[in-house]
Amino acid sequence: MNHFQPVSLEHASRLVNHGPTVLVASADGSRRNLMAAAWSMPVEFTPPRIAVVIDKSTFTRELVMASGHFGLCVPGTALVDLTYALGSTSGRTLDKFAHHGLAPIRGPVLGLPLLEDGCAAWLECRLISEPHTEAAYDTCFGEVVAAAADARIFSGGHWNFRDDNAALQTIHHLGAGNFVRAGGVLRART
């Protein structure tokens, strides 16, 4: 059963504002790739815009620049090994989707290959072209044009980390293959 539901664009920044590791999906024609990225964040609310660091030397960056699009998939703890593997190999010589037996969905607006199985959410983004930034830095900016999340962990514009959805809780890279998961939510008193 598919538990993914569309997320209102006014809440799209909440999908990455807590700093999860993301999987950057890219495609240009028949070429496609999926790589892990530890640095992403929202930068604007309306329209929703995000930033993600994609090294200029990577195959993903090549595809993003060629197509003008990218997706961010937010993996849950169930995908920690896959996330590490996707961040440790290049897609220039192998189709990571086929190699890992991944069955992506097609994004509703840009047609990007996105993952839902094992992920908490995804965002489809149109690259905001900024020639100086693209030449000087590894940071890419995108406008979110569609977003969805697994309602078992994100609904009504809010994350809901519970014991029964631990496999969907987001992961955060600490370096050298070490990750922590979101959870243990603390509620502030007003």
Rosetta silent file (secondary structure, phi, psi, omega in degrees, C-alpha in Angstrom):
SEQUENCE: MNHFQPVSLEHASRLVNHGPTVLVASADGSRRNLMAAAWSMPVEFTPPRIAVVIDKSTFTRELVMASGHFGLCVPGTALVDLTYALGSTSGRTLDKFAHHGLAPIRGPVLGLPLLEDGCAAWLECRLISEPHTEAAYDTCFGEVVAAAADARIFSGGHWNFRDDNAALQTIHHLGAGNFVRAGGVLRART
SCORE:     score description
SCORE:     0.000 S_00000001
   1 L     0.000  131.327  178.648    0.000    0.000    0.000 S_00000001
   2 L   -85.352  122.276 -178.405    1.334    3.427   -0.962 S_00000001
   3 L  -100.931    4.121 -177.793    1.147    5.848    1.966 S_00000001
   4 E   -75.582  136.616  177.428    2.516    8.861    0.072 S_00000001
   5 E  -130.802  147.435  176.786    0.329   11.951   -0.093 S_00000001
   6 E   -58.622  146.168  175.466    1.033   15.298   -1.772 S_00000001
   7 L  -110.309  130.176  177.088    2.521   17.959    0.505 S_00000001
   8 L   -56.690  137.484 -178.156    1.329   21.530    0.090 S_00000001
   9 H   -60.452  -25.146  177.082    4.156   23.653   -1.302 S_00000001
  10 H   -67.242  -18.156  178.103    3.758   26.003    1.665 S_00000001
  11 H  -108.420    2.106 -175.001    4.981   23.106    3.848 S_00000001
  12 H   -61.057  -36.433 -178.864    7.622   21.701    1.457 S_00000001
  13 H   -63.379  -25.248  179.333   10.544   23.361    3.256 S_00000001
  14 H   -67.254  -18.422 -179.656    9.652   21.412    6.398 S_00000001
  15 H   -70.274  -22.851 -179.562   10.651   18.198    4.645 S_00000001
  16 L  -127.067    1.119 -174.310   14.337   19.203    4.811 S_00000001
  17 L   -69.235  -11.597  179.031   14.536   21.966    7.430 S_00000001
  18 L   -97.837   10.223  171.006   15.812   19.535   10.077 S_00000001
  19 L    75.725   35.516  179.595   18.904   18.660    8.021 S_00000001
  20 L   -71.944  156.204  167.965   18.346   15.061    6.910 S_00000001
  21 L   -66.598  139.982 -179.680   20.646   13.262    4.524 S_00000001
  22 E  -123.206  161.405  171.778   18.942   13.260    1.127 S_00000001
  23 E  -107.514  120.782 -178.859   19.220   11.262   -2.066 S_00000001
  24 E   -90.103  117.037  178.880   19.603   13.550   -5.069 S_00000001
  25 E   -96.685  136.613  179.547   17.766   12.158   -8.083 S_00000001
  26 E  -144.768  153.797  177.992   18.781   13.352  -11.535 S_00000001
  27 E  -159.023  146.135  173.746   18.050   12.430  -15.132 S_00000001
  28 E  -147.648  106.886 -174.672   18.789   13.695  -18.617 S_00000001
  29 L    64.172 -127.904 -178.689   17.287   11.666  -21.422 S_00000001
  30 L   -86.819   -6.289  179.549   18.084    8.000  -20.783 S_00000001
  31 E   -87.655  137.546  179.514   20.822    8.820  -18.248 S_00000001
  32 E  -146.991  160.346 -179.818   19.821    8.844  -14.584 S_00000001
  33 E  -158.675  163.245  178.270   21.479    8.817  -11.200 S_00000001
  34 E  -145.304  122.247  179.679   20.914    8.835   -7.477 S_00000001
  35 E  -133.388  155.067  177.470   23.503   10.093   -4.993 S_00000001
  36 E   -87.131  144.089  176.174   23.563   10.820   -1.279 S_00000001
  37 E  -140.323  131.047 -178.468   24.046   14.382   -0.031 S_00000001
  38 L   -91.480  -15.965 -175.429   24.429   15.439    3.576 S_00000001
  39 L  -115.313  105.151  171.807   24.020   19.176    3.021 S_00000001
  40 E  -147.669  155.064  179.969   20.618   20.513    1.999 S_00000001
  41 E  -167.133  155.624  172.981   18.338   23.154    3.441 S_00000001
  42 E   -75.057  147.945  177.880   15.401   25.432    2.698 S_00000001
  43 E  -127.008  -15.030  177.392   16.295   28.982    1.720 S_00000001
  44 E  -148.924  154.213  178.893   12.888   30.554    0.896 S_00000001
  45 L   -95.522  -47.791 -173.740    9.256   29.861    1.809 S_00000001
  46 L  -132.608  110.867   -8.414    7.207   31.337   -1.056 S_00000001
  47 L   -69.933  157.298 -178.379    7.858   29.969   -3.546 S_00000001
  48 L   -66.591  129.821  179.436    9.666   27.187   -1.710 S_00000001
  49 E  -132.694  145.501 -178.761   13.343   27.083   -2.595 S_00000001
  50 E  -131.981  161.834  173.978   16.075   24.805   -1.349 S_00000001
  51 E  -122.536  143.480  176.356   19.842   24.544   -1.564 S_00000001
  52 E  -144.346  139.973  179.308   21.810   21.319   -1.896 S_00000001
  53 E   -90.548  118.567  178.322   25.537   20.772   -2.234 S_00000001
  54 L  -129.437  107.757 -177.287   26.392   18.672   -5.306 S_00000001
  55 L   -50.658  135.361 -177.838   30.098   18.541   -6.104 S_00000001
  56 L   -60.425  -22.266 -176.784   30.842   19.946   -9.563 S_00000001
  57 L   -87.184   -3.524 -174.053   32.832   16.836  -10.506 S_00000001
  58 L   -84.873  157.117  174.823   29.953   14.377   -9.978 S_00000001
  59 H   -63.055  -38.220  178.425   27.781   12.665  -12.557 S_00000001
  60 H   -58.754  -46.796 -179.273   24.726   13.966  -10.697 S_00000001
  61 H   -60.633  -40.920  177.227   25.878   17.563  -11.138 S_00000001
  62 H   -57.854  -45.866 -179.335   26.421   16.919  -14.861 S_00000001
  63 H   -67.698  -40.040  179.131   22.846   15.608  -15.206 S_00000001
  64 H   -62.858  -45.476 -179.455   21.358   18.452  -13.146 S_00000001
  65 H   -65.804  -36.227 -179.282   23.114   21.089  -15.249 S_00000001
  66 H   -72.091  -37.775 -174.918   22.064   19.368  -18.492 S_00000001
  67 H   -94.600  -28.956 -175.453   18.408   18.908  -17.521 S_00000001
  68 L    80.113   18.346 -178.005   17.779   21.873  -15.222 S_00000001
  69 E  -141.564  157.073  168.608   16.045   19.628  -12.669 S_00000001
  70 E  -158.594  158.567  175.983   16.733   17.527   -9.591 S_00000001
  71 E  -121.174  153.542  172.990   14.802   15.672   -6.951 S_00000001
  72 E  -120.321  121.125  174.302   15.464   15.162   -3.274 S_00000001
  73 E  -105.786  138.518 -176.350   14.345   11.911   -1.687 S_00000001
  74 E  -107.305   98.728 -176.113   14.458   11.741    2.116 S_00000001
  75 E   -72.894  148.595  172.851   15.482    8.205    3.122 S_00000001
  76 E   -93.115  177.140 -176.894   14.399    6.591    6.371 S_00000001
  77 H   -58.297  -28.104  179.550   16.547    4.433    8.641 S_00000001
  78 H   -61.704  -19.978 -177.296   15.575    1.356    6.625 S_00000001
  79 H  -107.776   19.585 -176.651   17.714    2.750    3.787 S_00000001
  80 H   -61.402  -42.467  179.800   20.859    3.640    5.748 S_00000001
  81 H   -66.277  -43.320  178.070   22.997    0.977    4.003 S_00000001
  82 H   -62.589  -43.931  179.965   21.653    1.930    0.575 S_00000001
  83 H   -58.099  -45.260  179.286   22.212    5.620    1.293 S_00000001
  84 H   -63.935  -41.785  178.983   25.841    4.973    2.207 S_00000001
  85 H   -63.787  -41.908 -179.392   26.321    2.817   -0.913 S_00000001
  86 H   -66.088  -29.074  178.343   24.771    5.477   -3.169 S_00000001
  87 H   -86.357   -5.692 -175.409   27.129    8.070   -1.722 S_00000001
  88 H  -109.771   -1.459 -179.496   30.175    5.822   -2.127 S_00000001
  89 L  -131.904  156.857  178.353   29.939    4.923   -5.823 S_00000001
  90 L   -95.828  144.392  175.848   29.716    6.859   -9.073 S_00000001
  91 L   -89.439    2.031  179.378   26.825    6.561  -11.479 S_00000001
  92 L   -64.515  -33.638 -174.978   29.031    7.330  -14.486 S_00000001
  93 L  -111.076   -2.964  179.699   29.788    3.649  -15.029 S_00000001
  94 L  -151.128  143.099  175.711   26.724    1.993  -13.539 S_00000001
  95 L   -80.482  104.829 -175.675   22.988    2.608  -13.329 S_00000001
  96 H   -62.900  -32.374  178.180   22.529    2.750   -9.561 S_00000001
  97 H   -61.648  -51.064 -179.954   18.767    2.197   -9.853 S_00000001
  98 H   -66.492  -44.859 -177.640   19.243   -1.081  -11.740 S_00000001
  99 H   -58.274  -38.343 -177.691   22.302   -2.145   -9.722 S_00000001
 100 L   -98.419    5.574  177.864   20.433   -1.800   -6.405 S_00000001
 101 L    65.969   35.466 -177.640   17.094   -3.085   -7.735 S_00000001
 102 L   -89.378  138.138  179.776   15.328    0.226   -7.132 S_00000001
 103 L  -114.068   88.468 -177.896   11.925    0.883   -8.672 S_00000001
 104 L   -72.554  153.926  168.381   11.525    4.661   -8.864 S_00000001
 105 E   -89.159  166.273  176.846    8.239    6.429   -9.408 S_00000001
 106 E   -98.159  123.443  179.507    8.032    9.150  -12.027 S_00000001
 107 L   -56.736  142.203 -173.067    7.751   12.630  -10.522 S_00000001
 108 L   -70.345  -24.591 -176.980    4.403   14.271  -11.314 S_00000001
 109 L  -105.937  -48.032 -174.727    5.741   17.587  -12.663 S_00000001
 110 L  -105.357   -7.550  178.514    9.272   17.025  -13.995 S_00000001
 111 L    73.336   19.769 -179.325    9.222   13.246  -14.479 S_00000001
 112 L   -69.528  150.828  175.780   12.276   12.679  -12.290 S_00000001
 113 E   -78.664  110.111 -175.970   13.036    9.165  -10.977 S_00000001
 114 E  -117.139  148.981  177.752   12.049    9.400   -7.295 S_00000001
 115 L  -100.215  136.647  170.939   12.074    6.830   -4.492 S_00000001
 116 L  -114.802  -42.670 -177.539    9.161    6.237   -2.171 S_00000001
 117 L   -60.393  115.713 -179.101    9.839    2.741   -0.819 S_00000001
 118 L    86.609   -3.997  179.355   11.836    3.261    2.394 S_00000001
 119 E  -104.333  153.095  177.370   11.718    7.045    2.079 S_00000001
 120 E   -87.968  -28.564 -174.978    9.822    9.515    4.233 S_00000001
 121 E  -166.007  170.109  170.823    9.380   12.152    1.515 S_00000001
 122 E  -149.503  157.309  175.890   10.501   13.552   -1.827 S_00000001
 123 E  -135.506  136.090  172.869   10.671   16.952   -3.533 S_00000001
 124 E  -101.075  131.720 -173.926   10.868   17.724   -7.254 S_00000001
 125 E  -130.112  140.663  172.592   12.909   20.858   -7.984 S_00000001
 126 E   -97.464  125.713 -179.292   13.562   23.072  -10.956 S_00000001
 127 E   -59.048  133.255  172.425   17.149   24.346  -10.939 S_00000001
 128 L   -94.857  106.149 -174.908   17.476   28.086  -10.367 S_00000001
 129 L   -70.995  127.169  177.983   20.266   28.951  -12.762 S_00000001
 130 L  -141.888   89.580 -172.038   22.897   31.243  -11.285 S_00000001
 131 H   -51.542  -43.572 -179.355   26.003   31.123  -13.498 S_00000001
 132 H   -62.843  -48.534 -179.144   28.419   32.727  -11.004 S_00000001
 133 H   -61.788  -43.965 -179.322   27.348   30.439   -8.146 S_00000001
 134 H   -62.316  -35.788 -179.995   27.406   27.356  -10.397 S_00000001
 135 H   -77.594  -35.398 -172.682   30.952   28.138  -11.558 S_00000001
 136 H   -92.056  -28.551 -170.783   32.338   29.075   -8.144 S_00000001
 137 L  -130.174  166.688  176.105   30.565   26.736   -5.716 S_00000001
 138 L   -89.757   -5.178 -177.163   29.149   23.250   -5.353 S_00000001
 139 E   -78.235  132.990  174.851   25.818   24.602   -4.076 S_00000001
 140 E  -116.117  142.977  178.168   22.758   24.283   -6.324 S_00000001
 141 E  -113.605  142.296  179.274   19.491   26.118   -5.737 S_00000001
 142 E  -141.832  149.790  172.803   16.109   24.822   -6.772 S_00000001
 143 E   -96.247  126.504 -179.936   12.479   25.830   -6.663 S_00000001
 144 E   -73.202  124.541 -179.939   10.264   23.065   -5.329 S_00000001
 145 E  -110.381  -14.925  175.620    7.496   22.345   -7.848 S_00000001
 146 E  -160.135  149.259  178.499    6.039   19.216   -6.231 S_00000001
 147 E  -152.532  151.967  176.822    6.437   17.369   -2.931 S_00000001
 148 E  -151.695  158.055  179.668    4.987   14.336   -1.202 S_00000001
 149 E  -146.488  157.341  175.398    5.518   12.476    2.047 S_00000001
 150 E   -74.351  117.904 -175.596    4.585    9.215    3.708 S_00000001
 151 L   -63.562  -14.285  177.636    1.554   10.105    5.846 S_00000001
 152 L   -73.226  -14.468 -179.279    2.706    7.651    8.519 S_00000001
 153 L  -131.182  -20.259  177.911    5.495   10.101    9.441 S_00000001
 154 E  -139.245  117.969  176.505    4.599   13.502    7.888 S_00000001
 155 E  -154.161  156.064 -179.018    1.054   14.838    7.631 S_00000001
 156 L    60.499   23.708  179.216   -0.745   18.108    8.107 S_00000001
 157 L    81.943   12.930 -176.428    2.529   19.910    7.441 S_00000001
 158 E  -138.401  146.999  172.372    4.327   18.327   10.408 S_00000001
 159 E   -74.827  147.716  177.623    6.723   15.486   11.201 S_00000001
 160 L  -139.073   85.674 -179.155    5.450   12.868   13.630 S_00000001
 161 L   -83.224  119.789 -179.142    8.316   10.671   14.883 S_00000001
 162 L  -135.230  166.640  178.299    6.956    7.724   16.890 S_00000001
 163 H   -59.433  -34.774 -175.462    8.175    4.286   17.940 S_00000001
 164 H   -81.535   -2.483  176.611    5.979    2.626   15.288 S_00000001
 165 H  -123.786   28.755 -177.859    7.520    4.565   12.365 S_00000001
 166 H   -57.491  -33.926 -179.104   11.228    4.191   13.244 S_00000001
 167 H   -66.998  -20.471  179.412   12.011    2.672    9.810 S_00000001
 168 H   -99.441   -7.308 -178.551   10.866    5.937    8.170 S_00000001
 169 L   -64.463  138.703 -173.013   12.645    8.293   10.569 S_00000001
 170 E   -68.957  154.701 -178.472   15.160   10.432    8.731 S_00000001
 171 E  -111.962  153.591 -175.821   18.882    9.856    8.894 S_00000001
 172 E  -134.942  121.300 -173.180   21.664   12.394    9.420 S_00000001
 173 E   -78.692  129.815  178.225   25.227   11.730    8.267 S_00000001
 174 E  -101.921   -9.858 -177.415   28.016   12.180   10.809 S_00000001
 175 E   107.328  154.027  176.574   30.850   11.130    8.468 S_00000001
 176 L    54.788   36.107  177.583   32.765    7.897    7.803 S_00000001
 177 L    79.937    8.105  178.930   29.577    5.871    7.337 S_00000001
 178 E   -99.164  134.366  179.745   28.087    6.923   10.679 S_00000001
 179 E  -131.920  157.677  166.899   24.510    8.192   10.843 S_00000001
 180 E  -123.082  160.107  177.881   22.009    9.154   13.541 S_00000001
 181 E  -112.222  152.658  174.450   18.272    9.104   13.143 S_00000001
 182 L   -70.680  151.955 -179.389   15.725   11.727   13.994 S_00000001
 183 L   150.608 -174.744 -178.122   13.535   10.807   16.919 S_00000001
 184 L    58.268   45.696 -175.340   13.377   11.382   20.616 S_00000001
 185 L   -63.904  134.657  176.020   11.321   14.508   19.994 S_00000001
 186 L  -108.803  134.173 -178.892   11.285   17.053   22.804 S_00000001
 187 L  -101.629  120.116  178.976    8.280   19.350   23.152 S_00000001
 188 L   -74.667  143.540  174.846    9.087   22.899   24.277 S_00000001
 189 L   -86.241  143.701  177.988    6.834   24.539   26.843 S_00000001
 190 L   -88.753    0.000    0.000    5.349   27.892   25.938 S_00000001
